[in-house]
Amino acid sequence: MKLIAICLSLFLIAVSPQAFSRDTKHMLSIEAAMASADFKERLDPNIDFYFGSQKHPKVNKTFGNFSTNKKTNAFNKSDEEACQWVLLSALISLQDRVKAEGGNAVINIASYYKKNKVSHNTQYECHAGAIMAGVALTGEVVKLAK
């Protein structure tokens, strides 16, 4: 019995770094995430988010570029569920910055995972592992003409 426990322990030690070091890159739909009830409930409808080169009204004032890097617990969640949750967290962080600066939108939002900028109008980048998922975004906080 003791030999079995030792063998099992050695096996788990050998295998566990691979299991926990998973870093799967996903490109997921912004539209699908934004349509979820959590996003509609938690994002301020008076603040607009424009990804990539999406068209937006004229910029009246710019407050600068800001970045956010968020992680969430991915345990017992699908990669997509964890990624949507952490995207929401990143957008809330940008939303808080918009409010603090006196703007009403974030434009030119791009994924910025490990400082690798990926700009896309319809998708965001998320990295998911066995226990964590992460989304990093960068964007320009502005006051748009309404």
Backbone bond lengths (Angstrom), bond angles and torsions (degrees), N, CA, C in turn:
res aa  C-N    CA-C-N  psi(-1)  N-CA   C-N-CA  omega(-1)  CA-C   N-CA-C  phi
1 M - - - 1.443 - - 1.532 110.81 -
2 K 1.322 115.43 -41.33 1.458 119.66 179.29 1.526 110.28 -64.13
3 L 1.332 117.91 -38.39 1.464 122.53 179.04 1.532 110.27 -63.93
4 I 1.303 117.58 -40.62 1.466 121.53 178.90 1.532 109.94 -63.82
5 A 1.317 117.03 -42.90 1.468 121.08 179.34 1.523 111.06 -63.13
6 I 1.324 116.73 -40.77 1.471 120.98 179.08 1.528 109.96 -65.88
7 C 1.333 116.62 -45.10 1.472 120.57 179.75 1.526 110.95 -62.77
8 L 1.314 116.19 -42.68 1.461 120.52 179.25 1.528 110.35 -64.27
9 S 1.305 117.37 -42.07 1.470 121.38 178.52 1.523 111.17 -61.75
10 L 1.333 116.57 -45.66 1.469 120.41 178.95 1.530 111.18 -63.16
11 F 1.322 117.03 -39.98 1.460 121.24 177.97 1.528 110.64 -62.21
12 L 1.332 117.27 -45.95 1.459 120.71 -179.53 1.523 111.93 -65.22
13 I 1.302 117.07 -37.26 1.466 120.71 176.86 1.522 110.55 -64.14
14 A 1.308 116.82 -40.75 1.468 121.21 -179.33 1.522 112.22 -70.27
15 V 1.322 117.40 -35.74 1.464 121.70 -174.53 1.521 112.61 -88.60
16 S 1.314 119.01 -31.86 1.458 121.82 -171.11 1.530 114.97 -60.11
17 P 1.327 121.95 -38.89 1.473 118.61 178.67 1.527 112.44 -59.19
18 Q 1.320 117.43 -36.25 1.452 120.04 178.85 1.526 110.77 -68.92
19 A 1.307 117.45 -39.68 1.457 121.16 -178.53 1.522 111.38 -66.14
20 F 1.325 117.15 -39.88 1.454 120.18 -176.50 1.515 113.26 -88.63
21 S 1.305 119.32 -8.94 1.450 120.55 -178.24 1.521 112.83 -96.83
22 R 1.332 117.85 8.17 1.458 120.24 178.19 1.517 109.48 -58.79
23 D 1.308 116.76 134.56 1.454 122.94 178.69 1.525 107.17 -140.90
24 T 1.325 115.43 77.89 1.455 121.14 -175.95 1.519 110.08 -86.33
25 K 1.324 115.55 124.25 1.465 121.18 178.11 1.530 108.81 -84.69
26 H 1.339 114.85 130.06 1.462 121.09 176.67 1.527 108.68 -123.77
27 M 1.314 116.25 140.06 1.462 122.51 168.50 1.529 104.76 -110.22
28 L 1.334 116.24 111.84 1.461 121.22 -171.60 1.526 111.18 -118.54
29 S 1.309 115.30 159.06 1.456 122.94 -176.00 1.528 112.40 -71.55
30 I 1.313 115.46 124.31 1.468 120.94 174.42 1.527 109.16 -68.09
31 E 1.327 116.53 -43.49 1.468 121.34 -177.82 1.532 111.31 -59.25
32 A 1.330 117.09 -44.33 1.465 120.36 -179.93 1.528 110.78 -62.49
33 A 1.319 116.41 -41.91 1.466 119.77 179.46 1.528 110.89 -65.89
34 M 1.329 117.09 -46.61 1.459 121.38 -176.85 1.529 112.22 -65.95
35 A 1.320 117.57 -21.30 1.463 121.47 179.81 1.524 112.45 -79.98
36 S 1.323 117.39 -11.51 1.461 120.14 -176.70 1.537 111.05 -71.29
37 A 1.303 115.35 151.62 1.466 121.89 -178.99 1.525 111.97 -59.86
38 D 1.341 117.34 -37.77 1.469 120.46 179.67 1.521 111.19 -60.38
39 F 1.340 116.81 -42.81 1.460 120.86 -179.14 1.529 110.03 -65.93
40 K 1.327 116.52 -44.69 1.460 120.60 -178.83 1.526 111.49 -64.38
41 E 1.310 116.31 -34.02 1.461 121.49 -178.72 1.527 112.56 -77.38
42 R 1.327 117.30 -36.99 1.465 120.21 -169.80 1.528 114.94 -100.50
43 L 1.340 117.73 -16.12 1.467 119.48 178.34 1.523 110.07 -96.02
44 D 1.306 115.78 135.39 1.460 122.70 -179.06 1.533 109.34 -67.82
45 P 1.329 118.20 122.05 1.464 120.52 -178.57 1.529 113.39 -67.20
46 N 1.333 117.84 -11.94 1.464 121.85 178.37 1.523 112.64 -87.19
47 I 1.329 116.74 -3.61 1.468 121.45 178.53 1.521 107.89 -114.18
48 D 1.330 115.51 127.74 1.464 121.18 -178.04 1.528 110.38 -103.03
49 F 1.333 114.68 147.07 1.462 122.33 178.18 1.524 108.27 -121.82
50 Y 1.331 116.53 124.48 1.462 122.36 179.85 1.523 108.47 -120.55
51 F 1.319 115.81 115.12 1.454 121.85 -177.98 1.523 110.85 -90.53
52 G 1.332 115.24 146.93 1.460 120.57 176.41 1.518 111.26 57.19
53 S 1.330 115.38 -128.68 1.463 120.76 -177.87 1.531 111.62 -106.70
54 Q 1.330 117.26 28.98 1.462 120.32 178.83 1.530 109.88 -58.14
55 K 1.318 114.87 141.45 1.470 121.12 178.45 1.523 109.61 -65.68
56 H 1.331 114.39 143.80 1.459 121.04 178.26 1.521 108.94 -147.89
57 P 1.337 117.26 162.94 1.468 119.67 176.41 1.535 111.46 -61.90
58 K 1.316 115.17 168.78 1.463 122.29 -179.50 1.531 110.88 -58.24
59 V 1.320 115.22 139.12 1.465 121.56 176.99 1.530 108.68 -82.74
60 N 1.331 116.31 120.11 1.467 120.98 176.31 1.521 111.94 -87.64
61 K 1.338 116.18 -33.42 1.469 120.15 -178.71 1.515 108.80 -154.64
62 T 1.325 115.94 140.29 1.469 120.49 176.40 1.526 109.07 -113.64
63 F 1.324 115.43 141.65 1.469 121.12 -177.88 1.525 112.49 -110.47
64 G 1.322 116.81 -4.80 1.458 120.50 178.56 1.511 113.15 118.30
65 N 1.327 114.73 171.58 1.464 122.46 177.88 1.520 108.99 -94.66
66 F 1.317 115.00 138.02 1.454 120.87 -179.12 1.524 109.07 -134.99
67 S 1.305 115.57 149.87 1.466 121.51 -179.07 1.513 110.14 -124.69
68 T 1.312 114.73 155.93 1.455 121.46 175.65 1.522 107.84 -140.92
69 N 1.309 116.09 144.09 1.467 121.71 179.96 1.522 106.87 -134.73
70 K 1.318 116.09 106.38 1.459 120.62 -174.66 1.527 111.21 -116.64
71 K 1.312 114.70 148.42 1.469 123.02 176.41 1.529 107.54 -127.84
72 T 1.327 115.10 154.73 1.454 119.77 175.27 1.513 109.71 -144.48
73 N 1.293 115.23 159.99 1.455 122.27 176.74 1.531 108.03 -69.80
74 A 1.313 117.21 123.01 1.469 121.76 179.75 1.520 111.65 -102.84
75 F 1.319 116.84 0.94 1.457 120.34 -176.86 1.524 110.53 -62.07
76 N 1.301 116.26 130.65 1.466 124.04 176.96 1.528 112.58 64.21
77 K 1.348 117.63 25.47 1.456 122.95 174.95 1.522 107.24 -127.61
78 S 1.315 116.36 151.51 1.465 118.61 171.42 1.527 107.41 -69.28
79 D 1.323 116.69 159.16 1.463 119.55 177.68 1.523 110.78 -57.53
80 E 1.331 116.48 -41.44 1.467 119.36 -178.62 1.532 111.67 -64.26
81 E 1.332 117.43 -42.31 1.472 120.72 177.99 1.527 110.49 -61.03
82 A 1.323 116.35 -47.40 1.464 120.47 -179.14 1.531 110.56 -63.84
83 C 1.321 116.38 -40.61 1.464 120.52 -179.30 1.521 111.62 -66.18
84 Q 1.320 117.48 -40.79 1.467 119.56 178.28 1.525 110.22 -64.73
85 W 1.317 116.41 -40.68 1.465 120.20 -179.42 1.525 111.07 -63.46
86 V 1.328 116.70 -43.05 1.460 119.35 -178.08 1.531 110.77 -75.04
87 L 1.339 118.72 -29.78 1.470 120.42 172.89 1.525 109.35 -61.73
88 L 1.326 116.93 -44.15 1.463 120.44 178.19 1.524 110.44 -58.32
89 S 1.310 116.86 -43.48 1.458 121.23 178.71 1.533 111.00 -60.84
90 A 1.320 117.33 -42.36 1.468 121.47 179.45 1.525 110.93 -65.91
91 L 1.334 117.39 -41.18 1.464 120.53 178.98 1.523 111.45 -67.83
92 I 1.322 117.66 -35.82 1.468 120.63 176.14 1.525 109.89 -63.85
93 S 1.317 116.80 -38.26 1.459 120.98 177.35 1.534 110.47 -62.61
94 L 1.339 117.20 -44.76 1.466 120.40 176.63 1.529 110.65 -65.48
95 Q 1.316 116.78 -39.12 1.467 121.58 178.35 1.531 110.25 -60.03
96 D 1.326 117.05 -43.25 1.468 121.17 177.86 1.523 110.77 -61.08
97 R 1.328 116.60 -37.84 1.474 121.14 178.79 1.531 110.08 -66.70
98 V 1.342 116.72 -41.59 1.462 121.19 178.25 1.530 109.41 -58.00
99 K 1.317 116.70 -46.94 1.465 120.91 -179.73 1.526 111.17 -63.32
100 A 1.321 117.16 -41.41 1.460 121.28 -179.21 1.527 111.99 -65.84
101 E 1.318 116.72 -34.40 1.466 120.87 -177.27 1.528 112.55 -86.98
102 G 1.327 117.77 -17.42 1.460 120.86 -178.83 1.521 113.51 90.12
103 G 1.317 117.23 22.20 1.461 121.31 178.90 1.516 111.77 -93.44
104 N 1.351 114.89 -171.72 1.452 119.34 176.99 1.531 112.46 -139.50
105 A 1.345 116.46 8.48 1.467 118.87 -178.90 1.526 110.72 -163.69
106 V 1.334 113.18 162.08 1.464 121.15 169.27 1.521 105.44 -123.49
107 I 1.334 116.66 125.63 1.462 121.37 -179.99 1.525 109.88 -115.26
108 N 1.312 115.07 166.15 1.474 121.34 177.31 1.531 111.66 56.05
109 I 1.324 117.10 37.09 1.466 120.11 -179.76 1.526 108.39 -69.31
110 A 1.318 114.87 131.70 1.463 121.29 178.77 1.517 108.97 -135.86
111 S 1.311 115.65 151.91 1.464 120.11 171.59 1.518 107.29 -69.67
112 Y 1.318 116.67 145.07 1.474 121.07 -174.21 1.530 109.86 -141.28
113 Y 1.329 115.80 42.37 1.461 120.73 -175.72 1.526 110.37 -70.98
114 K 1.327 115.67 127.07 1.468 123.79 -175.86 1.526 111.00 50.13
115 K 1.341 115.17 38.69 1.468 124.86 178.47 1.523 113.26 62.05
116 N 1.325 116.64 20.50 1.461 122.43 174.97 1.529 106.79 -99.67
117 K 1.321 116.69 107.75 1.467 121.58 -174.72 1.523 111.09 -81.07
118 V 1.346 115.80 125.60 1.458 122.95 176.90 1.528 106.68 -128.42
119 S 1.330 115.99 109.45 1.455 121.31 -177.94 1.518 109.52 -101.52
120 H 1.330 115.42 126.51 1.463 120.45 -177.14 1.523 108.51 -149.81
121 N 1.328 116.71 140.69 1.473 120.57 -179.12 1.522 113.60 -75.88
122 T 1.320 117.74 -26.31 1.471 119.68 -171.28 1.524 114.53 -123.78
123 Q 1.328 118.65 -5.34 1.464 120.76 -177.12 1.527 110.89 -134.36
124 Y 1.333 114.44 152.45 1.462 121.06 173.16 1.518 108.10 -123.66
125 E 1.321 115.76 155.67 1.459 121.84 -179.34 1.522 109.43 -97.11
126 C 1.327 114.71 134.69 1.461 121.51 176.65 1.523 107.46 -136.84
127 H 1.316 116.40 142.46 1.464 121.48 175.18 1.519 107.80 -115.10
128 A 1.325 115.45 128.66 1.459 120.56 -177.38 1.517 110.60 -123.68
129 G 1.309 114.53 139.80 1.458 121.50 175.94 1.519 109.69 -124.87
130 A 1.295 115.57 -168.44 1.460 120.49 -177.78 1.527 112.14 -66.49
131 I 1.335 116.55 -32.75 1.461 118.39 -176.01 1.531 114.07 -125.60
132 M 1.329 118.47 -12.08 1.465 121.22 -177.56 1.525 110.53 -136.81
133 A 1.331 115.16 152.16 1.464 122.04 170.56 1.523 106.53 -132.21
134 G 1.335 115.87 147.60 1.452 119.48 -177.25 1.515 113.41 -139.77
135 V 1.324 114.69 144.05 1.459 123.07 173.99 1.523 106.98 -134.67
136 A 1.319 115.47 132.07 1.460 121.37 174.29 1.526 107.15 -122.94
137 L 1.323 115.55 132.74 1.463 120.92 -179.60 1.521 109.91 -128.58
138 T 1.309 115.67 153.76 1.454 122.52 170.51 1.510 106.96 -134.30
139 G 1.328 115.86 146.79 1.452 119.75 -179.93 1.508 110.85 -166.31
140 E 1.321 114.81 167.08 1.449 122.04 -177.86 1.533 109.78 -101.77
141 V 1.322 116.74 120.87 1.454 121.70 178.52 1.522 107.72 -83.54
142 V 1.348 115.79 128.02 1.456 120.63 -174.50 1.529 110.75 -141.75
143 K 1.328 113.93 168.28 1.461 122.74 168.33 1.523 105.22 -111.56
144 L 1.329 115.83 114.03 1.459 121.34 -179.08 1.529 110.45 -93.81
145 A 1.326 115.51 149.64 1.456 120.66 172.11 1.520 107.86 -66.93
146 K 1.284 117.48 139.09 1.483 119.98 -179.80 1.501 110.53 -114.92
